[in-house]
């Protein structure tokens, strides 16, 4: 018995898309766990980076390192003064700001800044590259679904219209 308008192919396509979505979600979850672990693998020490310690903030150059995190200032000094820890702050994004008013110091004075931070190594870079590449897949899923729906519609149209049947269908 032949049923007109039956969309038997649609179930298979929906199941495949659901499986692809579940696998992508699992892959993103697993890679996120890996990148969290790989993020803090290398410790880096920077000595005598020259910058400003003022109210607007100075961004440490180490932030360009892949997986930059956990910056810790070890010393800030110039030719005549060493700042104590209560006179400055450093954010998790690597911005050093003046936390107090110190007499005899200009905001335009240059300081030597010594600090350490953690960064990701080769594993972090590789995992991050994989995640960036995988982010294009969800963008393409809409196009894949559209092509599948058009294919189903064309198959239905060519099999339902009596004079337009494809040979062997």
Secondary structure, 3 states (H helix, E strand, C coil): CCCCCCCHHHHHHHHHHHHHHHHHHHHHHHHHHHHHHHCCCEEEEEEEEEEECCCCCEECHHHHCCCCEEEEEEEEECCCCEECHHHEEECCCCEEEECCCCCCCCCCCEEEEEEEEEECCHHHHHHHHHHHHHHHHHHHHHHHHHHHHHHHHHHHHHHHCHHHCCCCC
